Amino acid sequence: MSLRPDLRALVQAAKALQGKFALADDFTAGAVAAALRTEAGRIHTGICLDLACGIGFCAEHAAAAEMLKHRERHVVALAAIGKRGLLPPCGRCRELLLQIDPRNAECVVLLRGERTMTLGELLPEHWLDADDA
C-alpha cells in the first residue's frame, strides 16, 4: 500500500522539522516532529521539547497550539516522526486532540508500515463518551 499524496505531504512536513538539537544543560528539542492537517486543508507543525520538571511537551501539542492560533480545531490527519520513523501519538496527545474537538476522533493517524488508524481507534471508550445517567 502506498500513502495517499495528502498523507505523504504530512510525513514530509514532519520530516523537514525532525532532528534533535541541544538546548541548555542536557535538554533537547526536535527529537520528534508532528504535522497535522485541518478540515480547512492547512498543515500545522510542531516539535517536541524535552525538558525537566514536566514542563516540556510533545510535538503534537506544539502543532495543535499552532492550529489553535489560526482558530482551527478540527484535525483530519496527523503524522508524528522520530529518528526511527512514524510514531503514534502518546495517550496525553490523544486526549488533548479529543478535548479540543470530539470530531478529532475520526482523525487519520499515520503509523509505521504505511498503516493508518483513527484517533478514536487508538483511544477507545473515551470518558467524554460515557453516559452520565
BAGU-540633 format. One line per 4 residues: number of its first residue (from 1); their letters; for each residue x, y, z of N, C-alpha, C, O, CB. Coordinates in steps of 0.001 Angstrom, whole numbers, always signed. Glycine has a CB too. Layout:
<nodes>
NUM> A> X/Y/Z/X/Y/Z/X/Y/Z/X/Y/Z/X/Y/Z | ...
</nodes>
This chain:
<nodes>
1> MSLR> +843/-1184/+0/+0/+0/+0/+885/+1242/+0/+1893/+1292/+705/-957/+1/+1221 | +516/+2216/-770/+1253/+3462/-810/+383/+4571/-221/-822/+4627/-465/+1688/+3803/-2258 | +1006/+5441/+547/+250/+6532/+1163/-302/+7483/+116/+347/+7770/-890/+1125/+7297/+2147 | -1504/+7964/+367/-2099/+8984/-492/-1210/+10217/-470/-523/+10456/+523/-3547/+9334/-36
5> PDLR> -1206/+11005/-1536/-362/+12206/-1588/-592/+13171/-431/+366/+13763/+67/-599/+12929/-2878 | -1846/+13344/+12/-2104/+14265/+1120/-1483/+13767/+2423/-1044/+14572/+3244/-3607/+14462/+1303 | -1443/+12452/+2622/-809/+11900/+3816/+706/+11922/+3693/+1409/+12164/+4674/-1293/+10474/+4065 | +1207/+11672/+2497/+2649/+11754/+2257/+3159/+13163/+2552/+4267/+13326/+3062/+2980/+11358/+801
9> ALVQ> +2354/+14186/+2233/+2740/+15579/+2489/+2902/+15832/+3988/+3770/+16604/+4393/+1693/+16546/+1898 | +2083/+15195/+4804/+2229/+15339/+6256/+3545/+14742/+6735/+4244/+15336/+7555/+1055/+14672/+6984 | +3878/+13562/+6218/+5145/+12920/+6588/+6309/+13817/+6185/+7240/+14005/+6968/+5279/+11522/+5917 | +6270/+14366/+4995/+7344/+15240/+4523/+7464/+16498/+5372/+8574/+16941/+5667/+7112/+15619/+3071
13> AAKA> +6332/+17079/+5768/+6352/+18286/+6602/+6969/+17983/+7966/+7743/+18787/+8486/+4923/+18850/+6776 | +6636/+16840/+8543/+7211/+16461/+9834/+8698/+16143/+9695/+9504/+16568/+10523/+6463/+15253/+10420 | +9064/+15394/+8649/+10483/+15054/+8434/+11349/+16294/+8280/+12504/+16310/+8707/+10634/+14172/+7199 | +10791/+17327/+7669/+11557/+18562/+7447/+11938/+19239/+8762/+12913/+19989/+8805/+10753/+19534/+6581
17> LQGK> +11190/+18987/+9827/+11460/+19615/+11125/+12185/+18710/+12099/+12851/+19189/+13016/+10181/+20066/+11742 | +12058/+17386/+11905/+12598/+16427/+12861/+14106/+16431/+12847/+14723/+16404/+11782/+12083/+15037/+12567 | +14697/+16464/+14006/+16143/+16404/+14174/+16494/+16970/+15534/+16346/+18169/+15769/+16877/+17176/+13045 | +16953/+16127/+16419/+17251/+16510/+17795/+18377/+17532/+17827/+19385/+17388/+17136/+17624/+15279/+18634
21> FALA> +18188/+18568/+18641/+19254/+19541/+18852/+19310/+19936/+20318/+18314/+19848/+21035/+19047/+20782/+17966 | +20495/+20378/+20758/+20739/+20651/+22169/+20210/+22015/+22580/+20245/+22984/+21822/+22219/+20562/+22469 | +19721/+22049/+23807/+19336/+23291/+24469/+20269/+23465/+25664/+21345/+22867/+25670/+17815/+23275/+24913 | +19920/+24232/+26645/+20738/+24412/+27843/+20886/+23082/+28573/+20011/+22221/+28486/+20117/+25478/+28777
25> DDFT> +21983/+22918/+29287/+22270/+21717/+30061/+22106/+20469/+29198/+22674/+20395/+28108/+21354/+21639/+31290 | +21332/+19482/+29676/+21119/+18247/+28935/+19764/+18208/+28251/+19293/+17129/+27889/+21255/+17066/+29855 | +19137/+19334/+28069/+17812/+19397/+27479/+17908/+19459/+25961/+18886/+19956/+25404/+17042/+20606/+28016 | +16864/+18938/+25297/+16870/+18892/+23839/+15504/+19270/+23280/+14515/+19370/+24007/+17275/+17499/+23348
29> AGAV> +15483/+19474/+21985/+14240/+19733/+21255/+14349/+19079/+19884/+15447/+18814/+19393/+13960/+21274/+21123 | +13201/+18823/+19278/+13166/+18361/+17899/+13346/+16875/+17663/+13369/+16442/+16511/+14179/+19051/+17164 | +13476/+16068/+18727/+13639/+14628/+18513/+12416/+14046/+17802/+12530/+13087/+17039/+13868/+13905/+19857 | +11257/+14631/+18058/+10020/+14239/+17382/+9400/+15490/+16784/+9377/+16549/+17412/+9024/+13526/+18364
33> AAAL> +8899/+15357/+15572/+8176/+16445/+14903/+6820/+15902/+14472/+6677/+14714/+14184/+8983/+17009/+13667 | +5833/+16782/+14433/+4487/+16372/+14036/+3922/+17354/+13028/+4264/+18537/+13021/+3558/+16267/+15260 | +3053/+16835/+12182/+2316/+17669/+11229/+875/+17199/+11237/+600/+16000/+11202/+2933/+17593/+9780 | -30/+18143/+11283/-1444/+17801/+11219/-2124/+18623/+10134/-1738/+19758/+9855/-2127/+18030/+12582
37> RTEA> -3134/+18031/+9536/-3928/+18715/+8512/-5301/+18960/+9103/-5913/+18071/+9695/-4019/+17879/+7177 | -5775/+20197/+8929/-7090/+20550/+9445/-8163/+20347/+8388/-7874/+20091/+7219/-7102/+21992/+9933 | -9392/+20466/+8826/-10535/+20357/+7925/-10430/+21376/+6793/-10877/+21114/+5676/-11847/+20553/+8698 | -9839/+22540/+7080/-9672/+23584/+6067/-8537/+23282/+5089/-8339/+24019/+4123/-9417/+24914/+6741
41> GRIH> -7784/+22190/+5337/-6709/+21803/+4430/-5347/+22368/+4785/-4372/+22107/+4081/-7053/+22220/+3062 | -5260/+23134/+5857/-3970/+23693/+6264/-3153/+22647/+7012/-3704/+21783/+7694/-4171/+24946/+7143 | -1823/+22737/+6876/-903/+21885/+7621/-248/+22730/+8702/+305/+23796/+8431/+170/+21240/+6680 | -320/+22233/+9938/+334/+22885/+11075/+1359/+21908/+11633/+1120/+20701/+11672/-709/+23317/+12180
45> TGIC> +2501/+22433/+12066/+3595/+21580/+12508/+4075/+21976/+13901/+3771/+23060/+14401/+4752/+21647/+11515 | +4828/+21071/+14508/+5429/+21354/+15802/+6544/+20374/+16094/+6661/+19327/+15458/+4382/+21306/+16905 | +7364/+20735/+17072/+8434/+19856/+17543/+8296/+19677/+19047/+7675/+20494/+19727/+9838/+20431/+17180 | +8878/+18603/+19557/+8825/+18344/+20991/+9914/+19133/+21712/+10921/+19526/+21124/+8974/+16838/+21275
49> LDLA> +9680/+19348/+22994/+10681/+19925/+23889/+10882/+18947/+25032/+9943/+18663/+25776/+10247/+21343/+24418 | +12096/+18429/+25181/+12419/+17501/+26260/+13134/+18267/+27358/+14341/+18499/+27287/+13290/+16318/+25748 | +12372/+18658/+28381/+12872/+19489/+29472/+12614/+18810/+30810/+11922/+17793/+30869/+12217/+20882/+29441 | +13159/+19361/+31870/+12979/+18815/+33213/+11665/+19284/+33827/+11021/+20203/+33322/+14148/+19215/+34111
53> CGIG> +11290/+18653/+34899/+10150/+19061/+35736/+8814/+18978/+35035/+7858/+19619/+35472/+10351/+20456/+36217 | +8710/+18208/+33958/+7434/+18052/+33284/+6972/+19272/+32512/+5803/+19351/+32136/+6409/+17697/+34268 | +7864/+20231/+32263/+7435/+21440/+31543/+7652/+21343/+30043/+7299/+22266/+29309/+8172/+22645/+32074 | +8219/+20255/+29580/+8337/+20048/+28139/+6999/+19642/+27563/+6010/+19525/+28286/+9400/+18987/+27820
57> FCAE> +6972/+19427/+26259/+5734/+18986/+25618/+6039/+18254/+24333/+7136/+18338/+23780/+4809/+20172/+25342 | +5022/+17526/+23872/+5137/+16711/+22667/+4983/+17555/+21407/+4442/+18661/+21443/+4094/+15598/+22679 | +5462/+17020/+20309/+5355/+17704/+19017/+3896/+17920/+18624/+3554/+18942/+18031/+6078/+16903/+17926 | +3038/+16955/+18955/+1614/+17098/+18632/+996/+18271/+19377/+121/+18955/+18845/+857/+15811/+18968
61> HAAA> +1450/+18510/+20617/+950/+19665/+21376/+1347/+20963/+20685/+542/+21889/+20580/+1491/+19644/+22825 | +2584/+21028/+20217/+3052/+22233/+19533/+2272/+22460/+18240/+1904/+23592/+17927/+4558/+22131/+19233 | +2018/+21384/+17487/+1248/+21513/+16242/-186/+21934/+16539/-758/+22749/+15815/+1257/+20185/+15455 | -768/+21381/+17603/-2138/+21758/+17982/-2201/+23224/+18395/-3161/+23918/+18060/-2649/+20864/+19130
65> AEML> -1199/+23698/+19111/-1170/+25113/+19504/-1088/+26004/+18266/-1753/+27038/+18194/+28/+25395/+20449 | -279/+25603/+17304/-179/+26358/+16049/-1536/+26394/+15345/-1950/+27434/+14831/+896/+25734/+15117 | -2215/+25263/+15327/-3540/+25178/+14709/-4516/+26124/+15420/-5266/+26853/+14771/-4071/+23718/+14752 | -4497/+26103/+16746/-5425/+26928/+17513/-5149/+28419/+17328/-6074/+29231/+17375/-5345/+26568/+18988
69> KHRE> -3896/+28780/+17120/-3578/+30194/+16834/-4308/+30680/+15593/-4610/+31866/+15463/-2061/+30384/+16650 | -4589/+29757/+14687/-5303/+30086/+13452/-6806/+29849/+13585/-7541/+29854/+12597/-4750/+29263/+12293 | -7250/+29639/+14837/-8674/+29469/+15159/-9299/+28260/+14471/-10471/+28276/+14095/-9440/+30714/+14774 | -8496/+27221/+14316/-8971/+25958/+13778/-8917/+24924/+14893/-8143/+25066/+15840/-8126/+25507/+12543
73> RHVV> -9746/+23876/+14779/-9736/+22846/+15811/-10049/+21448/+15300/-9895/+20483/+16049/-10708/+23203/+16869 | -10479/+21307/+14064/-10859/+20000/+13528/-9696/+19422/+12733/-9359/+19917/+11657/-12130/+20110/+12640 | -9081/+18364/+13274/-7926/+17702/+12658/-8430/+16509/+11859/-9197/+15691/+12369/-6876/+17252/+13738 | -7994/+16411/+10593/-8418/+15272/+9773/-7303/+14244/+9581/-7590/+13090/+9263/-8897/+15760/+8418
77> ALAA> -6044/+14632/+9764/-4933/+13680/+9622/-3740/+14166/+10433/-3544/+15369/+10608/-4538/+13501/+8127 | -2945/+13221/+10925/-1815/+13536/+11793/-667/+12572/+11524/-873/+11367/+11376/-2232/+13478/+13276 | +543/+13116/+11464/+1766/+12308/+11370/+2774/+12842/+12376/+2986/+14051/+12467/+2359/+12332/+9917 | +3392/+11948/+13126/+4496/+12298/+14026/+5659/+11394/+13675/+5485/+10205/+13405/+4090/+12150/+15547
81> IGKR> +6850/+11976/+13683/+8017/+11195/+13257/+9202/+11447/+14182/+9486/+12580/+14569/+8398/+11537/+11804 | +9878/+10363/+14522/+11111/+10416/+15295/+12231/+9830/+14454/+12049/+9573/+13264/+10967/+9655/+16644 | +13374/+9620/+15059/+14517/+9148/+14267/+14308/+7753/+13698/+14968/+7377/+12729/+15767/+9159/+15112 | +13396/+6978/+14286/+13119/+5622/+13773/+11888/+5565/+12882/+11488/+4480/+12460/+12940/+4660/+14926
85> GLLP> +11288/+6696/+12591/+10136/+6704/+11704/+8864/+7193/+12368/+8899/+7888/+13384/+9914/+5342/+11163 | +7739/+6819/+11777/+6434/+7270/+12262/+6131/+6727/+13656/+6481/+5595/+13990/+5336/+6845/+11293 | +5476/+7559/+14456/+5098/+7211/+15822/+3620/+7513/+16034/+3124/+8517/+15523/+5966/+7980/+16850 | +2905/+6671/+16772/+1545/+7052/+17138/+1605/+8106/+18239/+2587/+8161/+18979/+721/+5813/+17600
89> PCGR> +591/+8933/+18360/+593/+9917/+19452/+477/+9213/+20801/-194/+8187/+20917/-565/+10932/+19277 | +1127/+9762/+21805/+1029/+9190/+23151/-385/+9436/+23693/-1174/+10155/+23080/+2111/+9811/+24108 | -689/+8850/+24813/-2008/+8998/+25410/-2363/+10440/+25722/-3507/+10858/+25540/-2092/+8185/+26657 | -1392/+11192/+26189/-1630/+12610/+26513/-2016/+13391/+25252/-2912/+14235/+25295/-367/+13241/+27168
93> CREL> -1353/+13116/+24149/-1654/+13796/+22883/-3016/+13371/+22341/-3763/+14197/+21816/-561/+13504/+21842 | -3335/+12102/+22466/-4646/+11607/+22029/-5744/+12336/+22798/-6724/+12804/+22219/-4761/+10065/+22239 | -5559/+12422/+24106/-6533/+13094/+24963/-6655/+14576/+24596/-7763/+15103/+24499/-6136/+12944/+26441 | -5542/+15230/+24398/-5549/+16655/+24032/-6372/+16895/+22773/-7226/+17782/+22742/-4113/+17165/+23822
97> LLQI> -6118/+16111/+21747/-6820/+16312/+20479/-8316/+16057/+20610/-9116/+16748/+19977/-6236/+15405/+19409 | -8704/+15082/+21417/-10131/+14813/+21605/-10809/+15903/+22428/-11973/+16224/+22191/-10326/+13460/+22281 | -10093/+16471/+23387/-10689/+17551/+24170/-10787/+18846/+23370/-11657/+19671/+23649/-9882/+17786/+25434 | -9927/+19039/+22398/-10019/+20224/+21532/-11292/+20165/+20699/-11995/+21165/+20556/-8779/+20332/+20608
101> DPRN> -11589/+18975/+20143/-12792/+18825/+19327/-13124/+17334/+19241/-12295/+16553/+18773/-12593/+19448/+17892 | -14318/+16920/+19682/-14670/+15494/+19635/-14630/+14906/+18225/-14456/+13697/+18071/-16047/+15291/+20216 | -14788/+15744/+17185/-14706/+15241/+15812/-13322/+14695/+15493/-13156/+13934/+14541/-15066/+16342/+14824 | -12321/+15085/+16291/-10958/+14615/+16056/-10813/+13117/+16288/-9778/+12541/+15954/-9993/+15363/+16947
105> AECV> -11834/+12476/+16854/-11813/+11017/+16992/-11717/+10352/+15620/-11228/+9228/+15514/-13072/+10524/+17738 | -12176/+11028/+14577/-12123/+10489/+13217/-10833/+10855/+12484/-10661/+10493/+11321/-13312/+10984/+12423 | -9931/+11565/+13148/-8644/+11953/+12557/-7866/+10702/+12153/-7763/+9755/+12934/-7811/+12816/+13553 | -7325/+10694/+10952/-6488/+9600/+10462/-5082/+9784/+11008/-4454/+10820/+10792/-6477/+9547/+8901
109> VLLR> -4590/+8774/+11718/-3249/+8804/+12298/-2359/+7878/+11485/-2688/+6708/+11290/-3268/+8386/+13808 | -1238/+8397/+11012/-299/+7585/+10245/+572/+6771/+11181/+1074/+7277/+12184/+571/+8467/+9336 | +746/+5492/+10838/+1533/+4560/+11633/+2602/+3913/+10762/+2556/+3998/+9535/+628/+3485/+12271 | +3559/+3269/+11410/+4604/+2558/+10660/+3988/+1551/+9711/+2883/+1058/+9934/+5577/+1853/+11615
113> GERT> +4720/+1255/+8653/+4253/+275/+7678/+3159/+815/+6783/+2385/+52/+6205/+3761/-952/+8380 | +3094/+2137/+6667/+2076/+2809/+5841/+667/+2399/+6248/-234/+2316/+5413/+2298/+2493/+4358 | +485/+2142/+7559/-835/+1839/+8094/-1457/+3113/+8645/-760/+4089/+8921/-755/+748/+9189 | -2769/+3091/+8799/-3478/+4200/+9429/-4537/+3646/+10375/-5043/+2539/+10192/-4122/+5127/+8362
117> MTLG> -4854/+4429/+11372/-5968/+4169/+12287/-6560/+5528/+12633/-5898/+6556/+12486/-5505/+3377/+13591 | -7794/+5529/+13088/-8347/+6793/+13563/-7915/+7013/+15012/-7559/+6075/+15726/-9903/+6805/+13438 | -7957/+8265/+15419/-7643/+8597/+16800/-8597/+7867/+17748/-8183/+7410/+18813/-7719/+10122/+17023 | -9852/+7758/+17370/-10825/+7036/+18183/-10481/+5568/+18344/-10722/+4994/+19406/-12190/+7165/+17582
121> ELLP> -9921/+4947/+17309/-9490/+3547/+17414/-8305/+3413/+18366/-8158/+2397/+19046/-9117/+2992/+16026 | -7462/+4444/+18409/-6310/+4424/+19305/-6694/+4739/+20747/-5949/+4414/+21672/-5267/+5412/+18827 | -7850/+5368/+20945/-8298/+5748/+22282/-9780/+5374/+22438/-10644/+6249/+22508/-8078/+7281/+22532 | -10063/+4058/+22492/-11467/+3623/+22571/-12061/+3911/+23950/-11346/+4168/+24919/-11581/+2120/+22257
125> EHWL> -13365/+3861/+24002/-14087/+4032/+25269/-13671/+5316/+25981/-13375/+5305/+27176/-13846/+2830/+26184 | -13653/+6402/+25249/-13241/+7680/+25813/-14231/+8146/+26879/-15441/+7976/+26731/-13112/+8736/+24709 | -13720/+8718/+27925/-14562/+9120/+29050/-15572/+10198/+28678/-16620/+10282/+29318/-13701/+9611/+30182 | -15303/+11025/+27671/-16272/+12038/+27265/-17500/+11411/+26606/-18560/+12035/+26538/-15620/+13032/+26312
129> DADD> -17354/+10174/+26121/-18471/+9467/+25504/-19330/+8741/+26530/-20405/+8244/+26194/-17958/+8481/+24480 | -18871/+8673/+27772/-19576/+7901/+28796/-20933/+8535/+29111/-21089/+9756/+29107/-18723/+7799/+30079 | -21888/+7679/+29377/-23235/+8124/+29739/-23235/+8497/+31216/-22955/+7657/+32071/-24306/+7015/+29439 | -23546/+9751/+31514/-23541/+10226/+32896/-24818/+9877/+33658/-24929/+10164/+34850/-23340/+11715/+32917
133> A> -25769/+9266/+32980/-27074/+8995/+33622/-26981/+7958/+34707/-27987/+7627/+35333/-28083/+8542/+32595
</nodes>
